[in-house]
Amino acid sequence: MQTFVVVTPGLDLQASFLDLLDDFGVSQGLAHLLWLPLPMLTVLVSAVVGVLVNVWLERKISAAVQQRIGPEYAGALGILQPLADGLKLLFKEDIIPAKADGLLFTLGPVLVLVPVILSWLVVPFGQNLLISNVGVGVFLWIALSSIQPIGLLMSGYSSNNKYSLLGGLRAAAQSISYEIPLALSVLAIVMMSNSLSTVDIVNQQSGAGIFSWNIWRQPVGFVIFWICVLAECERLPFDLPEAEEELVAGYQTEYAGMKFALFYLGSYINLVLSALLVSVLYLGGWGFPIPVEWLAGLLGQSVDAPLVQVITGSLGIVMTVLKAYLLVFFAILLRWTVPRVRIDQLLDLGWKFLLPVALVNLLVTAALKLAFPGAFGG
């Protein structure tokens, strides 16, 4: 079993921050208290910026697919349109239906958004660029994602609206159906990588450039994982919980103002997060398509040279984001390419097809790992 030693940069940044405050005479306890919100603030800002870019891309790509222009007046090429939409929702009246359960109606959107934001803590954007390198990062994300359907069901039930209730029930059923094959496909990656850490999983794919990425060793798992995350994000063709033609807007029907904006924000944050995790688990994360040794050779430097370290570190962040937004691009194309499935087809796909295929994929991975330990991370 190969062991990777990774120093989480958050610890170095924390030490520098505490030393800086110590120089100004701030007590150690107060300095730690001031440090606590900074990582979460960083995650929140990154997630919101990712959503703004995602919304603009969705509108522009959708317009191009339909041979129209899309937003172009709010800022250059319409880049400020997502910000204008957010400000519009911010100033809209917040309405709670007369016969709704006010407490559950308010808690529902919060339970949808908070777990998604917390999941960003374990996403590595680079070799030394993540908030928390916990040993069980992948399963922490799966555990947090299982909280979201509770918020959706709570929102649908508390709205006292039949369409909202049906949307909430659909959301819960859809999430349960696709979380199991998703977890099984992730377990196959964990088995090959000998680790639950997202950093270790990326490092395990850094040997031979693009040929060492997990997508070649787990093609079936990649397809299962991608289908499942689209279903978890309720993207077309799996947007049954909020199908406009059937349920008006599903669990969102009675929501307005910032409560609706939380659903909107959570959906797009989840899409960007899922694309980042696909990049990390199957596409080498910050890894380059060519080995780093080749890049160092082109520059005439050694792998450990400061210039090579700076270039690979900077470009590594670009590679992670580029892979993620390439997947987002395909998700947007699917929206305008594939028709929406029926609810029975959705559940049949999850329980009768993806679940057994994911289980067989896991068993085959275990068998190949025992037979060829060198090739499968033994």
N, C-alpha and C positions, 0 to 999 in steps of 0.2 A: 504494500500500500504506500503510495507516494504522498508525502506530506508537504504542504505549501505553507510557508510562513509569511503572513500578510500583516502589515502594520496599518491599522485603521487610521486614516488621516485625521478623523474627528478627534482622536486622542492628542495628536500633535497640535492641532488647532486649539483644542481646549487648554493645553499647557501654555501655549503662547498667549492666549487670551487672559488666563489667570495671572501669568507673569506681568502682562501689561497693566492689569488692574492693581497688582501688588505694588508696582512702581508708583502708582498714583495714591497709594496708601489705603486702598480698599481692603477690608477684611476678607479673609479666605471664605468664610461662610456666605457673605454677601456676593462675592465674586462667583461662587458656584451657583447661587440663586440667579444671578444675571445671565449665566451661561445657559441655563436649562431651556429657555424658550428659543434660543438661537437656532439649534438644529431643526426644530419643528417649523420655525419661521422660514428657514431655507427651503425645506420640503414644500411648504405651502406656496411660496413664491414660484418655485420651479414648476409645481403642478399647475398653477393658474396660468403661467406663461405658456406651458405646453398646451393647455386647453385653448387659449386665445389663438395660437398658431393652428391648432387642429380645426377649430371652427372656421377660420378663414380658408384653410385648405379644403375643407369639406364643401364650402360654398363655391369656391373657384373650380374645383375638380368636377363637382356636380354640374355646374354651368357648362363646363367644357364638354362633358359627356352629352349634355342636351343641346349642344351647339348654341349657347347663349353666352352673355358676358359675365353675369354675376355681379356682386357688389363692386362699385368703383368710385363712389362719390365720397364716402367717409374715409379720408386719407388717401394716399397714393395707392392705386389699385384696390381700394377698399380695405386696406389693412387695419383700419380703425373700426370697421363694422362690428367685430365681436365686442369691442369695448363699448360701443354705442348700445349694443343689445344688453350688455350687463348693466349699464347705467339706467336704461329704460326699466329693466326689471327691478332695480334697486329702488326707484321712486314710485313704483306701482303700489296701489293699495293692497295691504295684506288682509285677506278675507278668510274668516273661518265660518263655515256653514252653520246655521242655527242649531241643527240637530246633530252636529258632529261631536265626537269626543275630542275636546280641545287639547288635552294633554297628549294623547296618542297622535293626534293630527299634527302637533308641533314636533314631537320626538321622531316621527317617521323619517322625514328628510334628513335629520341629523344622523340617525343610525345608518342611513344610506351613504352619506358623504364621509363621515369620520373614519370608518375602517379602510376606505380606499386611500385616503391621505396617509394614514398610518402605514399602509403597505409600501409606500415610497421609501420608507426608512431602510429597507433591505435591498434596494435596487442600486447596483454599482454602475456608475457612469464611466468609471475608469479604474485603472489598477489601484490607485490610492484616492478614489473619490466616491465615497459612500458614507452615509451617516452612521450606520450601525452594522458592523460585520458580525452579526449573531450567528451561532453555529447551526441554527435551524431556520435560516432565513426563508427557504422555499416553503416549508410547512407553516411558518408563521403567516405567510401571505395566504395560503389556502385556508388557514383557520380564520383569518380576518375577513376573507371574502365570504365565508359562510354566515357572517353577521348581516350582510346586506339584505338578503331576502326577508329577514325578520322585519327590517324597516319598511320594505315594500309591502309586505302583508299587513303590517300595522297601519300604514297609510291608507291602503285600500279598505280595510275594515272600519277605521275611524271616520272615514268620509261620509258614511251613511248613504252610499250611492251604489246601486247595483253594478254599474259599469266599473266603478273603482274596486269593488269587492272582487269581481271576476278578474280584473287586472292583477290585483294582489295575489289571488290564488294561483293564477297562471305563473306569475313571477316566482312564487315559492316552488311550484312543481317543476318549472324549467330549471331553476337553480339546483335543486336536489338531483334532477336527472343528469345534469352535465358535470356536477362537481366530482362525482365518483370516477368516471373515465378520465377526467382531467387529472385527478390525484394519482391514478394508476399510471398515466403517461409520465407524470413528473417522477414517480417512484422508479420508473425504469432509468431515467437520467441520473437519479440519486444513486442507484445501484451501480451504474457504470462509473460515476465520479467518486464513489466512496465518501461522499460528503453531502450535507444538507446546506452548506454555505454557498451563496451565489458567487462569491469571489473564487472559491475553490473550483466550482463548476466551470467558470470561464478560464481559469488557469489550466485546467485539464484539457482545454481545447486549443492550446496555444503552441502545439508542437510543430505542425507542418502547414501553417496557414489555413486556407479554406478547406483543405482536405482533412483537417483534424476536427472540423466542426461536427457537432452531434447530429446535425441534420442528415449526414450520410450514414451514421450508425443507427439512427432512430428515425427513419423516414415515416414509418407508420405512426409512431408517437408524435412526430411533428404535425402531421395532418390531424390527428385526434385532438391534440392540444389546441391547434388553431381553430378548429370547429367549436371546441368547448369554450374558448375564451370569447368567441363571437357570440355564442349563446349566453354566456355570463354577462356580457356587455349589452345584451338585447339589441344587437345590430341586425339589420336585415341580412338574411331572410328569417331571423329568429326574434323579431320584435313583437311577438304575440301579446305580451303583457300590456302593450300600449298601442295596439293596432287601431289606427284611426277609423278604418272602415267598419270595424266591429264594435269597439269599446270606447269610441270618442277619443279618449287619451288614456284609458285604463286607470291606474292608480293615481295619475296626475290630474284627472278630470276636474276636481274641486280645488286645486291649488292655484295660487296666483302670487305675484310679487316675488319676494326673495325665497319663499318656500319652494316655489316652482324652480327658481334659479338654482337651488341646491340640488334638485334632481338633475337638472340640465348639466350642472358642473360635475356632479358625481359620475354621470354617464360618460362624459368625454375624458375625465381624469382616468377612469377605469380603462377606457380604450387605449390611451397613451401608455398607461401602466402595463396593460397586457402585451402591447407591442414591444415594450422594453424587456419584459420577461421572456417573450419568445426569442428576442435577440440574444439575451443572456444565456438561456438554456440550450438553444439550438444553433445559433448563428455566431457563436464565438464572442459575444459581447463587444468589448473594446478591441478584440483581436483583429489583425489585418488579414486580408486575403492572401498576402505573401508572408513568409516567415520574417521575423524581425532581423534575423542574421543577414538576409538578402538586402534589406533596407540599409543596415549598417554597412554592408559591403559596398553598396552604391555610393554611400557618403564617404567611404574610405575611413570609417571609424570602427572602433570596437563596440560591442553591444552595450558595455557598461559606460561608454563615454557620455559625458554630460549632455552633449549636443543630441545624441541619439535618444537619451532618456527624455529630454524636453520634447523632441519631435514626436516620439511614440506616445508620450503622455498626453500631449495636446491633441494629436490626431486620433488617439484612442477615444476621447470624448466625442469627437465628430463621428467616428465609426459607429459608436453605440446609438447615437441619435439618428444617424442616417439610416441604419438598419431598421430602427423602430418606425421612422416615418415612411419608409418604403412599405412596411407592413400596413401602416395606417392608410396609405394610398390604395393598396389592394382591398382593404376593408371598405373604403369609400366606393371603389369600382363595383364591388359585390352588391352594394346597396342598389345600384342602378342596373344591375345585370341579372340577378337571380330573383325570381318571384317569391313572395312570402309563402311559407309552408302552413299547413293547417296544424291545429294544436295536437291532433292525434298523430300526425306525421312527425311533429317535433318530438313527442314523447317516445314514439316508436324508434326514432333514430338514436335517441339517447340510451334507452334501456335495451332494445333488441339488437342494435348493431354496434354502437360505439363501446358500450360496456363490455360485451364479450370479446371484441377485437382488442380493446385495451388490456384486458386480462391475459389473452393469449400472447400479446406483445410483451407483457411483463414476464410471463413464464419463459418465452423464447429468449428474452434478454438474459434471464437468470441462467438458462441452460448454456448459452453461448459464453457467458462470463466464466462459468465453470470449465467449459471446454477450451476456450481461448483467453486465458486471463490477461495476456499481454495486450491483445487487441481491444479488450473490453474492460479495461481499467482494473484488472485484478491485482 
